[in-house]
């Protein structure tokens, strides 16, 4: 699996060295929410943007991240992906080429999030839709030549992962406890605590024509 390197958009003498695709992003999760000392699975919806940055037209995305907000809890997330791929498979298409079905996978986690819904690890996978843009000037790198461009314009799929609550160890919370074959695990008579709980759901993204470079 290719490592995604986080790179900045740079310009030299007015020439753009990176191009960023921006997508309107939505996500619906069944996730752990902490309230009044109780942690339960709750349905939450997220809205924001997904970014896919490319250094050139000869490689896959060099940087992928999401900035979104939980509409129920008002917590904002910046999820940076450190591993993943965007590949094509499936049948041929006269306009698109020999493979027309995207297969997408990205893995990462929250950055600088100290809330009770810190996404420790997120696995984002799915498929998508391609669109043919014709002629020069249509889309950044590809537009430097008369060649046509194939853009990833929509994505959707499944998401899962783990969240931690950032709860301090010196406070006697017991909202999430470790378990084994016989039930709760103990250490010297005390319940064994953990911050980890899972989340799962669905996501979708649609290319924002105005914001994409």
C-alpha positions as CSV (number, residue, x, y, z in Angstrom):
1,X,0.0,0.0,0.0
2,X,1.4,3.4,-1.0
3,X,2.2,5.9,1.7
4,X,0.5,9.2,1.3
5,X,2.9,12.1,1.9
6,X,1.5,15.3,3.3
7,X,2.7,18.1,1.0
8,X,1.9,21.7,0.7
9,X,0.6,23.6,-2.3
10,X,3.7,25.5,-3.6
11,X,4.1,28.1,-6.4
12,X,7.2,29.2,-8.2
13,X,7.1,32.1,-10.6
14,X,3.4,31.8,-10.8
15,X,3.4,28.1,-11.8
16,X,1.3,25.8,-9.6
17,X,3.2,22.8,-8.5
18,X,0.3,21.0,-6.9
19,X,-3.4,20.7,-7.8
20,X,-6.2,20.0,-5.3
21,X,-9.5,18.4,-5.9
22,X,-12.2,19.5,-3.4
23,X,-15.3,17.4,-2.7
24,X,-18.4,18.2,-0.7
25,X,-18.3,15.5,2.0
26,X,-21.0,13.8,4.0
27,X,-20.8,11.0,6.5
28,X,-23.4,9.1,8.7
29,X,-22.1,7.2,11.7
30,X,-23.2,5.0,14.5
31,X,-20.6,6.1,17.0
32,X,-19.9,6.3,20.8
33,X,-21.1,9.5,22.4
34,X,-20.3,10.4,26.1
35,X,-23.0,12.1,28.1
36,X,-23.5,12.3,31.8
37,X,-20.9,9.6,32.4
38,X,-22.6,7.1,30.1
39,X,-21.2,6.2,26.6
40,X,-23.7,4.9,24.1
41,X,-23.9,4.3,20.4
42,X,-25.7,7.3,18.7
43,X,-26.5,8.1,15.1
44,X,-24.6,11.2,14.0
45,X,-24.2,13.0,10.7
46,X,-21.2,14.9,9.5
47,X,-20.7,17.5,6.8
48,X,-17.7,19.2,5.3
49,X,-15.0,18.9,2.6
50,X,-12.7,16.2,1.4
51,X,-9.4,17.2,-0.3
52,X,-7.2,15.2,-2.7
53,X,-4.0,16.8,-3.6
54,X,-1.7,15.8,-6.5
55,X,1.9,16.9,-7.1
56,X,1.8,16.0,-10.8
57,X,-0.2,14.0,-13.4
58,X,2.1,11.0,-13.3
59,X,1.3,9.7,-9.8
60,X,-1.7,9.1,-7.5
61,X,-2.8,11.6,-4.8
62,X,0.1,12.7,-2.6
63,X,-2.1,14.0,0.2
64,X,-5.7,13.3,1.3
65,X,-7.6,14.8,4.2
66,X,-11.1,15.6,5.4
67,X,-12.4,18.6,7.4
68,X,-15.9,18.0,8.7
69,X,-18.2,18.8,11.6
70,X,-20.5,16.5,13.7
71,X,-23.9,18.2,13.4
72,X,-25.1,16.6,16.6
73,X,-22.2,17.4,18.9
74,X,-20.6,20.4,17.0
75,X,-17.2,18.8,17.2
76,X,-14.9,19.6,14.2
77,X,-12.6,17.0,12.8
78,X,-9.5,17.2,10.6
79,X,-8.8,13.6,9.5
80,X,-5.5,13.2,7.7
81,X,-4.9,9.9,5.8
82,X,-1.4,8.4,5.8
83,X,-2.0,5.3,3.8
84,X,-4.3,4.4,0.9
85,X,-4.9,4.3,-2.9
86,X,-7.1,5.4,-5.7
87,X,-7.1,2.8,-8.5
88,X,-9.3,1.8,-11.4
89,X,-10.7,-1.6,-12.4
90,X,-13.9,-2.9,-14.0
91,X,-15.0,-2.8,-17.6
92,X,-13.8,-0.7,-20.5
93,X,-15.5,2.5,-21.6
94,X,-15.2,4.2,-25.0
95,X,-14.8,7.6,-23.4
96,X,-13.1,6.7,-20.1
97,X,-10.7,4.1,-21.3
98,X,-9.7,0.4,-20.4
99,X,-10.9,0.6,-16.7
100,X,-13.9,2.7,-15.5
101,X,-14.6,1.6,-11.9
102,X,-12.8,3.4,-9.1
103,X,-11.6,1.5,-6.0
104,X,-10.8,3.7,-3.1
105,X,-9.2,3.1,0.3
106,X,-7.8,5.6,2.8
107,X,-6.6,5.1,6.4
108,X,-5.8,7.8,8.9
109,X,-7.0,9.6,12.0
110,X,-7.8,12.9,13.7
111,X,-5.2,15.7,14.1
112,X,-5.1,17.9,17.2
113,X,-8.5,16.8,18.5
114,X,-8.8,16.8,22.3
115,X,-12.6,16.2,22.4
116,X,-14.5,13.2,23.7
117,X,-14.8,11.9,20.1
118,X,-11.2,11.8,18.9
119,X,-11.0,9.5,15.8
120,X,-8.0,7.4,16.6
121,X,-8.3,5.4,13.3
122,X,-10.6,5.7,10.3
123,X,-10.8,3.3,7.4
124,X,-12.6,4.8,4.4
125,X,-13.4,2.6,1.4
126,X,-15.7,2.6,-1.5
127,X,-16.2,3.2,-5.2
128,X,-17.0,6.2,-7.4
129,X,-17.8,7.8,-10.7
130,X,-15.6,9.2,-13.4
131,X,-16.2,12.1,-15.9
132,X,-14.5,13.0,-19.1
133,X,-13.4,16.6,-19.5
134,X,-12.5,17.5,-23.1
135,X,-9.7,19.7,-24.4
136,X,-6.9,21.9,-23.1
137,X,-7.5,24.1,-20.0
138,X,-10.1,21.8,-18.6
139,X,-8.4,20.7,-15.4
140,X,-5.0,21.9,-14.2
141,X,-2.2,19.5,-15.1
142,X,-4.1,17.7,-17.8
143,X,-5.1,21.0,-19.3
144,X,-1.5,21.9,-20.1
145,X,-1.8,19.7,-23.2
146,X,-4.7,19.1,-25.7
147,X,-5.3,15.7,-24.0
148,X,-8.6,15.0,-22.4
149,X,-8.9,14.5,-18.6
150,X,-10.6,11.8,-16.6
151,X,-11.7,13.2,-13.3
152,X,-13.0,11.4,-10.2
153,X,-16.2,13.4,-9.6
154,X,-18.2,11.3,-7.0
155,X,-17.4,8.7,-4.3
156,X,-19.4,6.7,-1.8
157,X,-18.8,3.7,0.5
158,X,-18.4,2.4,4.0
159,X,-16.4,3.7,6.9
160,X,-15.3,2.2,10.2
161,X,-12.7,2.7,12.9
162,X,-12.1,3.5,16.6
163,X,-12.7,6.6,18.8
164,X,-11.1,7.5,22.1
165,X,-12.5,9.9,24.7
166,X,-9.3,11.6,25.8
167,X,-10.4,10.9,29.4
168,X,-7.7,11.6,32.1
169,X,-6.4,8.5,33.9
170,X,-6.6,10.2,37.4
171,X,-10.5,10.5,37.2
172,X,-12.4,7.3,38.2
173,X,-14.5,6.9,35.0
174,X,-15.9,3.5,34.1
175,X,-18.0,4.3,31.0
176,X,-16.0,1.8,28.8
177,X,-14.6,-1.4,30.3
178,X,-12.6,-4.3,28.8
179,X,-14.2,-7.7,28.5
180,X,-13.3,-11.3,27.9
181,X,-15.0,-14.7,27.6
182,X,-16.6,-14.5,31.1
183,X,-17.6,-10.8,30.9
184,X,-15.8,-7.9,32.4
185,X,-12.0,-8.1,33.0
186,X,-10.5,-7.1,36.3
187,X,-7.0,-6.4,37.6
188,X,-6.5,-6.7,41.4
189,X,-10.3,-6.6,41.8
190,X,-10.6,-3.4,39.7
191,X,-12.4,-3.2,36.4
192,X,-10.0,-2.7,33.4
193,X,-10.8,0.6,31.7
194,X,-10.3,1.5,28.0
195,X,-11.0,4.6,26.0
196,X,-11.5,2.7,22.7
197,X,-14.9,2.1,21.1
198,X,-15.8,1.5,17.5
199,X,-17.8,3.4,15.0
200,X,-19.2,2.5,11.6
201,X,-21.4,3.9,8.8
202,X,-21.4,5.3,5.3
203,X,-19.9,8.3,3.4
204,X,-20.2,10.1,0.2
205,X,-18.3,12.9,-1.7
206,X,-19.1,15.0,-4.8
207,X,-16.6,17.1,-6.6
208,X,-17.0,20.8,-6.0
209,X,-16.3,22.4,-9.4
210,X,-15.8,25.9,-8.0
211,X,-13.3,25.0,-5.3
212,X,-11.3,22.4,-7.2
213,X,-8.1,23.7,-8.9
